[in-house]
Amino acid sequence: MIERKPTGIRAQRKAERPLEILDAAFEEFVANGYVATRVEDIAARVGVTKGTIYFYFETKEQLFDEMLRHISVPFTDVKDLMPTLTGPYSERIKAFIRIVYERIATNRNTRELLRFVISEGSRFPQVVDRHYEEAIAPMFDAARVLFEEGVAAGELRCSPLLKLPEIAISPALLLSVWYMLFADRKPRDVEAFIDTHVDLILNGMLPRP
């Protein structure tokens, strides 16, 4: 007997179903954490049966891992972004730092991904490693290249930041953790935060009189 493949709207709905499940899983894992989240609650949020979840994802562990892939905002495209930064290197640094904040601190998915990495890292070490390779390492590498180019152009001082570019990125991670801890209870002026961050970097890297 030949199995008929779904067509039209039905086929579209079937194709969208895994993404709907992953979106629902994200909200449940955010609300309850990995251990307390139940597959049946994810199914209820989507409006399907528990069996439907297991049709697409064999285990809760696989569902969690695929959910993290789904929400991640990789920084691996930074090589394509860097040529768009033009002008004096002080302006390029400002633009780069703003991109970092958009990807890390002000993006809810990225903040929650960081929360999962911290809270579930011992259970899913592969998640920690993947997060570093896809999101953290490219960001550090991009900062180092930007600083090195600025030094070569004579616009920046040869600062220790060239060896430890993570120091230049850490305030964005701090703001992300701040959001995770306090949400809207202790709001921050993001623009002022970014301006202060840029000011610290430039004061450390611009040539001294």
Z-matrix of the N, CA and C atoms (Angstrom, degrees):
N
C 1 1.465
C 2 1.528 1 109.80
N 3 1.309 2 116.01 1 129.09
C 4 1.452 3 121.19 2 -179.04
C 5 1.516 4 109.75 3 -83.19
N 6 1.353 5 115.94 4 125.53
C 7 1.461 6 119.94 5 178.57
C 8 1.516 7 109.26 6 -79.25
N 9 1.310 8 115.08 7 128.86
C 10 1.457 9 119.62 8 179.41
C 11 1.525 10 110.10 9 -83.08
N 12 1.310 11 115.21 10 131.15
C 13 1.445 12 119.62 11 178.06
C 14 1.510 13 109.82 12 -83.37
N 15 1.333 14 117.51 13 139.88
C 16 1.463 15 119.90 14 179.80
C 17 1.521 16 110.53 15 -63.86
N 18 1.301 17 116.08 16 144.28
C 19 1.456 18 121.10 17 -178.51
C 20 1.520 19 109.59 18 -127.00
N 21 1.334 20 115.71 19 166.73
C 22 1.445 21 121.67 20 174.42
C 23 1.521 22 113.47 21 60.95
N 24 1.330 23 115.27 22 -136.53
C 25 1.467 24 121.90 23 -176.47
C 26 1.519 25 110.68 24 -61.25
N 27 1.329 26 116.52 25 -38.46
C 28 1.467 27 120.29 26 -179.19
C 29 1.526 28 110.77 27 -62.53
N 30 1.323 29 117.10 28 -42.21
C 31 1.463 30 121.13 29 178.98
C 32 1.519 31 110.65 30 -65.83
N 33 1.320 32 116.21 31 -39.14
C 34 1.455 33 120.25 32 179.03
C 35 1.520 34 110.68 33 -64.18
N 36 1.327 35 116.59 34 -43.13
C 37 1.461 36 120.34 35 179.96
C 38 1.525 37 110.68 36 -64.13
N 39 1.341 38 116.55 37 -38.74
C 40 1.454 39 120.04 38 179.46
C 41 1.528 40 110.49 39 -65.68
N 42 1.324 41 116.90 40 -37.71
C 43 1.457 42 121.00 41 179.55
C 44 1.526 43 111.40 42 -69.21
N 45 1.332 44 115.96 43 -32.64
C 46 1.460 45 120.40 44 -178.40
C 47 1.520 46 112.65 45 -80.50
N 48 1.330 47 117.38 46 -20.34
C 49 1.459 48 121.10 47 -173.06
C 50 1.526 49 113.95 48 -55.82
N 51 1.344 50 119.71 49 -47.46
C 52 1.472 51 118.20 50 179.74
C 53 1.525 52 113.11 51 -58.39
N 54 1.326 53 117.10 52 -38.10
C 55 1.460 54 119.98 53 179.46
C 56 1.516 55 111.01 54 -67.62
N 57 1.323 56 116.88 55 -37.75
C 58 1.463 57 120.78 56 177.09
C 59 1.531 58 110.10 57 -63.41
N 60 1.314 59 115.74 58 -40.34
C 61 1.473 60 120.53 59 178.51
C 62 1.524 61 109.95 60 -64.27
N 63 1.325 62 117.57 61 -43.24
C 64 1.458 63 120.92 62 -179.22
C 65 1.527 64 111.36 63 -65.86
N 66 1.331 65 117.06 64 -38.72
C 67 1.466 66 120.38 65 176.89
C 68 1.529 67 110.73 66 -63.92
N 69 1.323 68 115.70 67 -42.72
C 70 1.467 69 119.92 68 178.76
C 71 1.527 70 110.84 69 -66.50
N 72 1.327 71 116.21 70 -39.80
C 73 1.465 72 120.50 71 178.62
C 74 1.524 73 109.94 72 -62.08
N 75 1.314 74 117.02 73 -40.58
C 76 1.460 75 120.85 74 178.13
C 77 1.526 76 110.85 75 -56.55
N 78 1.325 77 116.78 76 -48.73
C 79 1.467 78 120.21 77 -178.14
C 80 1.524 79 111.43 78 -64.78
N 81 1.324 80 117.66 79 -38.91
C 82 1.467 81 120.43 80 179.68
C 83 1.527 82 111.20 81 -69.41
N 84 1.320 83 117.38 82 -42.81
C 85 1.457 84 119.89 83 179.27
C 86 1.525 85 111.12 84 -66.27
N 87 1.336 86 117.34 85 -36.12
C 88 1.465 87 120.59 86 176.62
C 89 1.522 88 110.09 87 -63.64
N 90 1.324 89 115.95 88 -43.87
C 91 1.465 90 120.50 89 -175.68
C 92 1.519 91 112.82 90 -72.27
N 93 1.342 92 117.08 91 -35.87
C 94 1.467 93 119.37 92 -169.22
C 95 1.527 94 115.45 93 -121.09
N 96 1.332 95 117.88 94 -11.37
C 97 1.454 96 119.40 95 -173.82
C 98 1.515 97 110.26 96 81.90
N 99 1.328 98 115.85 97 168.65
C 100 1.458 99 119.85 98 -175.03
C 101 1.525 100 112.45 99 -65.22
N 102 1.318 101 117.28 100 -51.21
C 103 1.465 102 121.07 101 -172.83
C 104 1.521 103 111.73 102 -62.96
N 105 1.335 104 116.92 103 -44.28
C 106 1.465 105 120.28 104 -174.51
C 107 1.522 106 113.71 105 -80.53
N 108 1.313 107 117.91 106 -12.91
C 109 1.468 108 120.10 107 179.97
C 110 1.521 109 110.45 108 -74.92
N 111 1.331 110 116.22 109 131.73
C 112 1.464 111 121.60 110 179.35
C 113 1.525 112 109.47 111 -108.49
N 114 1.304 113 115.42 112 140.75
C 115 1.462 114 120.70 113 -179.35
C 116 1.522 115 110.44 114 -60.53
N 117 1.338 116 116.81 115 -35.79
C 118 1.463 117 119.06 116 -179.92
C 119 1.533 118 112.15 117 -65.55
N 120 1.329 119 117.02 118 -28.93
C 121 1.464 120 119.32 119 176.90
C 122 1.523 121 110.95 120 -72.12
N 123 1.314 122 116.39 121 -35.95
C 124 1.468 123 120.36 122 175.34
C 125 1.525 124 109.20 123 -64.09
N 126 1.328 125 116.01 124 -44.15
C 127 1.465 126 120.74 125 179.17
C 128 1.523 127 111.12 126 -60.76
N 129 1.337 128 116.23 127 -41.90
C 130 1.466 129 120.28 128 -179.73
C 131 1.523 130 111.00 129 -64.53
N 132 1.312 131 116.64 130 -37.10
C 133 1.467 132 120.27 131 179.87
C 134 1.529 133 110.69 132 -64.77
N 135 1.346 134 116.50 133 -35.94
C 136 1.464 135 120.74 134 179.48
C 137 1.522 136 111.49 135 -81.28
N 138 1.348 137 115.71 136 -28.42
C 139 1.455 138 119.91 137 -175.88
C 140 1.512 139 112.71 138 90.43
N 141 1.356 140 115.95 139 33.26
C 142 1.464 141 120.95 140 178.79
C 143 1.524 142 108.21 141 -129.07
N 144 1.319 143 116.25 142 177.64
C 145 1.453 144 120.47 143 178.25
C 146 1.529 145 110.24 144 -85.99
N 147 1.317 146 115.75 145 162.05
C 148 1.468 147 121.23 146 176.69
C 149 1.527 148 110.30 147 -59.92
N 150 1.347 149 115.50 148 -36.08
C 151 1.457 150 120.05 149 178.87
C 152 1.518 151 112.70 150 -61.95
N 153 1.338 152 116.90 151 -32.88
C 154 1.460 153 120.56 152 178.46
C 155 1.521 154 110.70 153 -64.13
N 156 1.337 155 116.20 154 -39.35
C 157 1.459 156 119.88 155 178.12
C 158 1.527 157 109.76 156 -59.72
N 159 1.349 158 115.31 157 -46.52
C 160 1.466 159 119.68 158 -177.55
C 161 1.530 160 112.54 159 -72.95
N 162 1.310 161 117.15 160 -15.76
C 163 1.460 162 120.01 161 174.46
C 164 1.531 163 109.91 162 -66.82
N 165 1.333 164 115.26 163 -37.88
C 166 1.460 165 120.39 164 -178.63
C 167 1.530 166 113.08 165 -92.80
N 168 1.323 167 116.75 166 -30.79
C 169 1.464 168 121.43 167 -176.46
C 170 1.531 169 108.36 168 -133.27
N 171 1.323 170 116.65 169 117.14
C 172 1.454 171 121.06 170 -170.37
C 173 1.527 172 113.19 171 -65.71
N 174 1.341 173 117.12 172 -33.98
C 175 1.459 174 120.61 173 -177.53
C 176 1.524 175 109.76 174 -137.48
N 177 1.322 176 114.92 175 164.86
C 178 1.461 177 120.78 176 174.96
C 179 1.523 178 110.15 177 -63.75
N 180 1.339 179 116.63 178 -36.77
C 181 1.454 180 120.69 179 178.59
C 182 1.525 181 111.43 180 -61.93
N 183 1.343 182 116.30 181 -43.56
C 184 1.462 183 119.82 182 178.28
C 185 1.522 184 110.55 183 -64.72
N 186 1.327 185 116.49 184 -40.70
C 187 1.459 186 120.62 185 178.91
C 188 1.527 187 110.46 186 -60.59
N 189 1.325 188 117.09 187 -43.42
C 190 1.461 189 121.46 188 179.82
C 191 1.527 190 110.39 189 -62.91
N 192 1.322 191 116.39 190 -45.95
C 193 1.462 192 120.76 191 -178.40
C 194 1.524 193 110.81 192 -63.84
N 195 1.334 194 117.07 193 -43.30
C 196 1.462 195 120.34 194 179.56
C 197 1.530 196 111.11 195 -68.03
N 198 1.329 197 116.16 196 -33.38
C 199 1.460 198 119.93 197 176.98
C 200 1.523 199 110.52 198 -63.28
N 201 1.333 200 116.97 199 -41.37
C 202 1.457 201 120.52 200 179.21
C 203 1.528 202 111.31 201 -64.46
N 204 1.335 203 116.37 202 -39.43
C 205 1.472 204 119.87 203 175.87
C 206 1.539 205 110.13 204 -62.55
N 207 1.318 206 115.05 205 -39.49
C 208 1.462 207 121.41 206 -176.19
C 209 1.526 208 111.88 207 -64.55
N 210 1.331 209 117.33 208 -40.46
C 211 1.464 210 119.82 209 -174.58
C 212 1.524 211 112.90 210 -90.67
N 213 1.323 212 117.50 211 -11.89
C 214 1.457 213 119.20 212 -174.01
C 215 1.525 214 111.32 213 -65.46
N 216 1.320 215 114.52 214 146.78
C 217 1.461 216 121.54 215 176.74
C 218 1.522 217 106.72 216 -118.23
N 219 1.338 218 117.55 217 85.93
C 220 1.466 219 120.04 218 -175.12
C 221 1.522 220 112.43 219 -60.65
N 222 1.304 221 115.84 220 150.36
C 223 1.453 222 121.74 221 176.80
C 224 1.523 223 109.77 222 -101.97
N 225 1.332 224 115.76 223 12.75
C 226 1.461 225 119.83 224 -176.09
C 227 1.524 226 112.84 225 -68.58
N 228 1.328 227 118.16 226 -14.62
C 229 1.460 228 120.44 227 178.02
C 230 1.521 229 111.98 228 -86.24
N 231 1.332 230 116.90 229 8.12
C 232 1.458 231 120.06 230 -175.77
C 233 1.522 232 111.38 231 -62.15
N 234 1.345 233 117.96 232 -29.12
C 235 1.458 234 120.10 233 178.67
C 236 1.523 235 111.09 234 -61.77
N 237 1.329 236 116.35 235 -31.75
C 238 1.458 237 119.91 236 178.00
C 239 1.527 238 111.25 237 -77.46
N 240 1.335 239 116.51 238 -26.52
C 241 1.457 240 120.68 239 -178.14
C 242 1.530 241 112.35 240 -80.06
N 243 1.330 242 116.79 241 -33.16
C 244 1.464 243 120.05 242 -173.59
C 245 1.532 244 113.89 243 -57.82
N 246 1.358 245 119.35 244 -42.10
C 247 1.475 246 118.48 245 179.77
C 248 1.522 247 113.23 246 -63.84
N 249 1.345 248 117.76 247 -17.08
C 250 1.468 249 119.69 248 179.34
C 251 1.526 250 111.92 249 -79.08
N 252 1.331 251 117.07 250 -10.66
C 253 1.465 252 120.90 251 178.99
C 254 1.519 253 108.24 252 -85.77
N 255 1.308 254 117.05 253 115.52
C 256 1.461 255 121.57 254 -176.11
C 257 1.519 256 110.52 255 -127.02
N 258 1.334 257 114.92 256 172.77
C 259 1.457 258 120.10 257 179.02
C 260 1.511 259 111.71 258 91.79
N 261 1.335 260 117.00 259 -169.83
C 262 1.464 261 120.98 260 178.14
C 263 1.535 262 109.90 261 -58.78
N 264 1.325 263 116.31 262 153.20
C 265 1.462 264 118.88 263 -175.74
C 266 1.521 265 112.71 264 -67.08
N 267 1.312 266 117.42 265 -23.77
C 268 1.466 267 118.81 266 174.24
C 269 1.524 268 110.53 267 -63.24
N 270 1.345 269 116.26 268 -38.45
C 271 1.464 270 120.68 269 177.95
C 272 1.529 271 110.90 270 -73.27
N 273 1.308 272 117.23 271 -35.89
C 274 1.469 273 120.31 272 178.13
C 275 1.529 274 110.42 273 -64.65
N 276 1.327 275 116.17 274 -39.87
C 277 1.462 276 119.57 275 177.98
C 278 1.523 277 110.56 276 -63.83
N 279 1.324 278 117.12 277 -42.79
C 280 1.465 279 120.59 278 177.80
C 281 1.523 280 110.56 279 -58.03
N 282 1.335 281 116.85 280 -45.75
C 283 1.467 282 120.79 281 -178.59
C 284 1.520 283 110.68 282 -66.52
N 285 1.331 284 116.90 283 -40.72
C 286 1.460 285 120.68 284 179.84
C 287 1.523 286 111.00 285 -64.04
N 288 1.307 287 117.43 286 -45.76
C 289 1.464 288 120.47 287 -179.51
C 290 1.525 289 110.44 288 -62.81
N 291 1.304 290 117.73 289 -36.24
C 292 1.469 291 120.02 290 177.77
C 293 1.538 292 110.33 291 -64.78
N 294 1.324 293 117.29 292 -39.51
C 295 1.460 294 120.56 293 176.04
C 296 1.524 295 110.22 294 -61.07
N 297 1.321 296 116.18 295 -42.54
C 298 1.467 297 120.92 296 179.18
C 299 1.525 298 110.61 297 -58.42
N 300 1.328 299 117.11 298 -45.07
C 301 1.466 300 120.20 299 179.93
C 302 1.526 301 111.49 300 -65.60
N 303 1.333 302 116.00 301 -38.63
C 304 1.462 303 119.10 302 179.08
C 305 1.518 304 110.86 303 -64.19
N 306 1.323 305 117.40 304 -35.17
C 307 1.459 306 121.35 305 -178.25
C 308 1.533 307 112.16 306 -81.55
N 309 1.327 308 117.63 307 -32.13
C 310 1.460 309 120.59 308 -171.47
C 311 1.527 310 112.86 309 -106.25
N 312 1.336 311 115.72 310 -64.65
C 313 1.458 312 119.64 311 -167.25
C 314 1.521 313 114.51 312 -77.98
N 315 1.323 314 117.54 313 -39.44
C 316 1.462 315 119.42 314 -174.27
C 317 1.524 316 113.39 315 -98.00
N 318 1.319 317 117.13 316 2.19
C 319 1.461 318 121.50 317 178.43
C 320 1.527 319 109.03 318 -98.54
N 321 1.325 320 117.19 319 115.40
C 322 1.465 321 120.37 320 -175.37
C 323 1.523 322 111.96 321 -60.46
N 324 1.314 323 116.83 322 -43.10
C 325 1.466 324 119.42 323 -179.13
C 326 1.526 325 111.56 324 -58.46
N 327 1.340 326 115.87 325 -43.83
C 328 1.452 327 119.26 326 -178.70
C 329 1.520 328 111.19 327 -67.14
N 330 1.331 329 116.41 328 -38.32
C 331 1.469 330 119.23 329 177.62
C 332 1.517 331 110.86 330 -62.29
N 333 1.321 332 116.87 331 -44.60
C 334 1.461 333 119.77 332 -179.09
C 335 1.524 334 111.04 333 -69.15
N 336 1.330 335 116.66 334 -33.94
C 337 1.464 336 119.61 335 175.67
C 338 1.523 337 109.90 336 -61.04
N 339 1.332 338 116.25 337 -42.62
C 340 1.461 339 120.14 338 177.38
C 341 1.524 340 110.53 339 -62.34
N 342 1.328 341 116.58 340 -40.36
C 343 1.463 342 119.91 341 177.76
C 344 1.533 343 110.57 342 -60.30
N 345 1.335 344 116.07 343 -44.78
C 346 1.468 345 119.87 344 179.49
C 347 1.527 346 110.97 345 -63.70
N 348 1.321 347 116.55 346 -40.60
C 349 1.462 348 120.41 347 179.78
C 350 1.531 349 110.07 348 -60.53
N 351 1.330 350 116.07 349 -41.78
C 352 1.456 351 120.24 350 -179.14
C 353 1.528 352 111.41 351 -71.50
N 354 1.331 353 116.56 352 -46.81
C 355 1.465 354 119.79 353 -173.04
C 356 1.526 355 113.33 354 -79.34
N 357 1.335 356 117.20 355 -31.61
C 358 1.461 357 120.03 356 -175.16
C 359 1.531 358 113.05 357 -113.77
N 360 1.337 359 116.40 358 10.84
C 361 1.453 360 120.19 359 -175.67
C 362 1.514 361 114.12 360 -58.91
N 363 1.337 362 116.91 361 -37.75
C 364 1.463 363 119.19 362 -179.43
C 365 1.523 364 111.66 363 -69.64
N 366 1.337 365 116.87 364 -27.70
C 367 1.463 366 121.59 365 179.28
C 368 1.525 367 111.32 366 -82.19
N 369 1.329 368 116.33 367 -32.61
C 370 1.461 369 121.49 368 -177.71
C 371 1.527 370 110.14 369 -128.99
N 372 1.333 371 118.25 370 71.15
C 373 1.470 372 119.91 371 -178.16
C 374 1.519 373 112.82 372 -60.07
N 375 1.335 374 116.70 373 -27.35
C 376 1.463 375 119.07 374 179.59
C 377 1.524 376 110.84 375 -66.57
N 378 1.335 377 116.56 376 -27.71
C 379 1.456 378 120.68 377 177.53
C 380 1.524 379 110.33 378 -68.21
N 381 1.326 380 116.09 379 -42.54
C 382 1.461 381 120.75 380 178.34
C 383 1.524 382 110.24 381 -61.28
N 384 1.325 383 116.06 382 -46.68
C 385 1.466 384 120.01 383 -179.00
C 386 1.522 385 111.62 384 -63.65
N 387 1.335 386 116.31 385 -42.79
C 388 1.461 387 120.00 386 -179.91
C 389 1.528 388 110.91 387 -65.60
N 390 1.340 389 116.35 388 -40.46
C 391 1.462 390 120.56 389 179.14
C 392 1.526 391 110.25 390 -61.70
N 393 1.318 392 116.19 391 -40.71
C 394 1.468 393 119.06 392 179.43
C 395 1.530 394 110.56 393 -65.46
N 396 1.327 395 116.88 394 -46.70
C 397 1.464 396 120.67 395 -176.22
C 398 1.522 397 112.37 396 -66.75
N 399 1.344 398 117.26 397 -37.03
C 400 1.461 399 120.39 398 -174.05
C 401 1.525 400 113.66 399 -91.39
N 402 1.326 401 117.61 400 -28.90
C 403 1.458 402 119.34 401 -172.96
C 404 1.519 403 114.07 402 -117.78
N 405 1.322 404 117.11 403 -39.11
C 406 1.455 405 119.49 404 -173.01
C 407 1.522 406 112.35 405 -87.86
N 408 1.330 407 116.94 406 -54.29
C 409 1.463 408 120.31 407 -176.77
C 410 1.533 409 113.00 408 -57.89
N 411 1.345 410 120.36 409 -45.79
C 412 1.471 411 119.47 410 179.13
C 413 1.524 412 112.75 411 -60.71
N 414 1.333 413 116.38 412 -34.08
C 415 1.459 414 120.94 413 179.41
C 416 1.528 415 110.97 414 -67.41
N 417 1.331 416 116.12 415 -44.37
C 418 1.457 417 120.12 416 177.65
C 419 1.525 418 110.58 417 -63.81
N 420 1.326 419 116.28 418 -43.65
C 421 1.470 420 120.39 419 -179.36
C 422 1.521 421 111.27 420 -61.82
N 423 1.339 422 115.76 421 -40.74
C 424 1.466 423 119.71 422 -179.51
C 425 1.523 424 110.90 423 -65.01
N 426 1.325 425 116.65 424 -41.05
C 427 1.468 426 120.53 425 178.84
C 428 1.526 427 110.06 426 -63.41
N 429 1.321 428 116.44 427 -43.44
C 430 1.468 429 120.02 428 -179.27
C 431 1.534 430 110.84 429 -62.09
N 432 1.328 431 116.37 430 -45.10
C 433 1.468 432 120.08 431 -179.86
C 434 1.527 433 110.55 432 -62.53
N 435 1.328 434 116.91 433 -42.66
C 436 1.463 435 121.23 434 179.84
C 437 1.524 436 110.65 435 -60.82
N 438 1.322 437 116.47 436 -44.57
C 439 1.464 438 120.32 437 -179.90
C 440 1.532 439 110.98 438 -66.44
N 441 1.317 440 116.33 439 -41.92
C 442 1.472 441 119.97 440 -179.57
C 443 1.527 442 110.71 441 -63.29
N 444 1.322 443 116.85 442 -40.95
C 445 1.461 444 119.94 443 179.17
C 446 1.524 445 110.64 444 -64.74
N 447 1.346 446 115.76 445 -39.26
C 448 1.459 447 119.59 446 178.73
C 449 1.518 448 112.31 447 -64.86
N 450 1.327 449 116.44 448 -37.47
C 451 1.471 450 120.92 449 176.73
C 452 1.522 451 109.69 450 -66.88
N 453 1.329 452 117.13 451 -45.01
C 454 1.465 453 121.32 452 179.97
C 455 1.524 454 111.66 453 -61.46
N 456 1.344 455 116.06 454 -31.75
C 457 1.462 456 120.28 455 179.85
C 458 1.527 457 111.67 456 -81.55
N 459 1.322 458 117.03 457 -5.56
C 460 1.460 459 120.67 458 179.38
C 461 1.518 460 113.59 459 81.15
N 462 1.337 461 117.97 460 10.52
C 463 1.461 462 121.18 461 -177.95
C 464 1.523 463 113.09 462 -96.74
N 465 1.330 464 116.71 463 -16.73
C 466 1.452 465 120.76 464 -178.89
C 467 1.520 466 109.78 465 -125.79
N 468 1.332 467 114.72 466 153.52
C 469 1.461 468 121.69 467 177.16
C 470 1.520 469 109.37 468 -82.87
N 471 1.313 470 117.48 469 149.85
C 472 1.469 471 121.40 470 177.96
C 473 1.530 472 108.44 471 -74.81
N 474 1.299 473 115.35 472 85.90
C 475 1.461 474 123.09 473 -174.38
C 476 1.522 475 110.93 474 -90.55
N 477 1.351 476 117.92 475 157.64
C 478 1.463 477 120.67 476 173.52
C 479 1.534 478 112.90 477 -59.08
N 480 1.340 479 117.28 478 -15.63
C 481 1.466 480 120.30 479 178.25
C 482 1.524 481 112.01 480 -61.23
N 483 1.316 482 117.42 481 -22.27
C 484 1.455 483 119.27 482 177.84
C 485 1.523 484 111.08 483 -64.02
N 486 1.330 485 116.51 484 -32.24
C 487 1.457 486 120.48 485 179.31
C 488 1.529 487 112.15 486 -89.90
N 489 1.328 488 116.22 487 -24.96
C 490 1.467 489 120.40 488 -178.49
C 491 1.526 490 109.99 489 -129.94
N 492 1.345 491 117.53 490 66.53
C 493 1.471 492 119.69 491 -178.06
C 494 1.523 493 112.77 492 -64.65
N 495 1.340 494 117.41 493 -18.66
C 496 1.466 495 119.02 494 178.22
C 497 1.519 496 111.81 495 -62.29
N 498 1.337 497 117.25 496 -25.46
C 499 1.462 498 120.57 497 176.78
C 500 1.530 499 110.04 498 -64.38
N 501 1.321 500 115.54 499 -33.86
C 502 1.464 501 120.16 500 -179.03
C 503 1.523 502 112.31 501 -74.68
N 504 1.326 503 116.97 502 -19.77
C 505 1.462 504 121.29 503 -178.05
C 506 1.532 505 111.98 504 -97.70
N 507 1.324 506 117.20 505 -21.19
C 508 1.463 507 121.14 506 -169.81
C 509 1.529 508 115.51 507 -57.35
N 510 1.353 509 121.33 508 -33.68
C 511 1.468 510 118.30 509 177.40
C 512 1.534 511 113.72 510 -58.96
N 513 1.336 512 117.26 511 -32.83
C 514 1.470 513 120.08 512 177.91
C 515 1.525 514 110.20 513 -66.35
N 516 1.331 515 116.86 514 -38.21
C 517 1.457 516 120.74 515 176.68
C 518 1.527 517 110.31 516 -67.41
N 519 1.336 518 116.36 517 -36.89
C 520 1.466 519 120.48 518 177.04
C 521 1.526 520 110.60 519 -60.31
N 522 1.327 521 116.96 520 -44.93
C 523 1.463 522 119.85 521 -179.60
C 524 1.524 523 110.88 522 -64.77
N 525 1.324 524 116.47 523 -36.79
C 526 1.458 525 120.52 524 177.33
C 527 1.524 526 110.71 525 -62.04
N 528 1.331 527 116.62 526 -45.61
C 529 1.464 528 120.66 527 178.05
C 530 1.530 529 110.36 528 -64.81
N 531 1.314 530 116.98 529 -36.71
C 532 1.469 531 121.22 530 177.70
C 533 1.528 532 110.53 531 -58.57
N 534 1.340 533 115.60 532 -46.12
C 535 1.463 534 119.93 533 177.12
C 536 1.534 535 111.22 534 -60.14
N 537 1.318 536 116.60 535 -40.94
C 538 1.463 537 120.32 536 -179.01
C 539 1.520 538 111.49 537 -64.64
N 540 1.325 539 116.73 538 -37.56
C 541 1.458 540 120.88 539 -177.12
C 542 1.523 541 113.07 540 -78.46
N 543 1.342 542 115.87 541 -42.58
C 544 1.458 543 119.36 542 -169.80
C 545 1.524 544 114.91 543 -113.15
N 546 1.324 545 117.64 544 -13.82
C 547 1.471 546 121.31 545 -177.90
C 548 1.536 547 108.84 546 50.98
N 549 1.352 548 116.23 547 -123.28
C 550 1.466 549 119.62 548 -178.07
C 551 1.519 550 113.17 549 -94.24
N 552 1.337 551 117.55 550 4.57
C 553 1.467 552 119.78 551 -175.95
C 554 1.529 553 111.92 552 -73.49
N 555 1.303 554 116.79 553 -31.76
C 556 1.463 555 120.90 554 178.60
C 557 1.529 556 108.14 555 -131.59
N 558 1.332 557 116.91 556 76.18
C 559 1.470 558 120.25 557 -175.15
C 560 1.524 559 112.19 558 -65.18
N 561 1.324 560 114.77 559 149.33
C 562 1.458 561 122.23 560 176.51
C 563 1.520 562 109.23 561 -114.89
N 564 1.305 563 116.24 562 148.16
C 565 1.458 564 121.67 563 172.03
C 566 1.523 565 106.72 564 -80.82
N 567 1.325 566 116.94 565 99.94
C 568 1.457 567 121.08 566 -173.12
C 569 1.524 568 111.55 567 -62.01
N 570 1.322 569 116.95 568 -42.03
C 571 1.463 570 119.63 569 -179.51
C 572 1.525 571 111.32 570 -62.55
N 573 1.327 572 116.40 571 -42.86
C 574 1.465 573 120.24 572 178.16
C 575 1.524 574 110.35 573 -65.85
N 576 1.335 575 116.20 574 -36.61
C 577 1.461 576 121.17 575 178.88
C 578 1.527 577 110.07 576 -62.71
N 579 1.332 578 116.20 577 -45.38
C 580 1.464 579 120.82 578 -179.67
C 581 1.526 580 110.65 579 -65.42
N 582 1.334 581 116.24 580 -44.51
C 583 1.464 582 119.86 581 -179.72
C 584 1.527 583 111.19 582 -60.40
N 585 1.324 584 116.16 583 -41.23
C 586 1.466 585 120.25 584 179.15
C 587 1.521 586 110.74 585 -65.80
N 588 1.327 587 115.93 586 -40.54
C 589 1.466 588 121.10 587 178.15
C 590 1.528 589 110.16 588 -60.48
N 591 1.323 590 117.42 589 -48.39
C 592 1.463 591 121.60 590 -179.70
C 593 1.525 592 110.34 591 -62.24
N 594 1.335 593 116.28 592 -41.22
C 595 1.461 594 120.88 593 179.86
C 596 1.527 595 111.12 594 -59.67
N 597 1.335 596 116.91 595 -41.00
C 598 1.466 597 121.17 596 178.53
C 599 1.537 598 111.19 597 -62.89
N 600 1.329 599 115.71 598 -44.16
C 601 1.467 600 119.30 599 -179.57
C 602 1.525 601 111.02 600 -64.11
N 603 1.327 602 116.08 601 -48.01
C 604 1.462 603 119.45 602 -176.53
C 605 1.526 604 111.80 603 -66.58
N 606 1.318 605 117.18 604 -37.50
C 607 1.455 606 119.43 605 177.88
C 608 1.529 607 111.77 606 -64.93
N 609 1.339 608 115.01 607 -24.24
C 610 1.457 609 118.49 608 177.95
C 611 1.508 610 113.90 609 -89.64
N 612 1.348 611 116.96 610 -16.86
C 613 1.464 612 119.24 611 -173.01
C 614 1.523 613 115.13 612 -118.51
N 615 1.317 614 118.63 613 -21.79
C 616 1.456 615 118.38 614 178.52
C 617 1.534 616 110.49 615 -69.83
N 618 1.309 617 116.91 616 143.49
C 619 1.475 618 119.88 617 -179.40
C 620 1.521 619 111.61 618 -54.53
N 621 1.314 620 115.70 619 137.83
C 622 1.449 621 121.14 620 -179.67
C 623 1.530 622 110.37 621 -84.93
N 624 1.326 623 117.13 622 144.79
C 625 1.485 624 120.02 623 -179.32
C 626 1.538 625 110.83 624 -60.25
